[in-house]
Amino acid sequence: MASEALSYKVGQLKISELRARYEKQLGKKFSLKAFHDELLAGGSMPLAVLERKMDAWAARQR
């Protein structure tokens, strides 16, 4: 149970980090709805894969 809680916390921290990064990069072009839609679109995946996917999303938003 502790390792599951740790996994959730690590995921939460990564998502918060990505959100802050893209809010800063995109400024007024950042859409929280679009961010969440993209974040959830792929289902469960390793965090490194998620970060690459979200980096590509952010690049398309510019």
N, C-alpha and C positions, 0 to 999 in steps of 0.2 A: 504494500500500500504506500509506503514512503517513497519508493522509486517511481510509482505512478504519479504521486503528487509532485515530485521533483520534475518529471517529464512535462507535466502541465505547466509548471512555473517557468521552465526553460522556454517552452513554446510561447507563453505569454510575454516573456521578456523580449524574445526575438520579434514577435509581431509588433510590440510597442516600439522597438528600435526601428523597424522598417517603416512604420507609420510616421515617426518623427523625421526620419531621413527624407521620405518622399514629400512630406508637408514642406520641409525646408527647400528641397530641390524644385518642386513644382509651384510653390507659392499659391496663387489664386487658381491655378489649373488643377490643384489637388481636390479630388472629390472623395469624401469618406465613403459614400455609397459605392462608387466605382472601385475603390480600394477593397472594401469588404466583398463585393461581388467577385473580384478577381481572386482574392485570398481564398474564398470558399469554393470556387469553381473546380478546382482540381482534386478536391477531397484530401484525404490523408496522404502526406508525403514527408520525406526527410527534410529537415530545416534547410539544409544546403540547397536542395532542389527548389524549395519554396522561395528562397532568397533569389536564386537565378531567375525563376519565373516572375517574381515581383519586380526585379530589376528590368526585365524586358518589358513588363507592363508600364513601368515608369518612363522608360525611353519612348514608348509609343504615345504617352500622354503629352510629351513636350511639343 
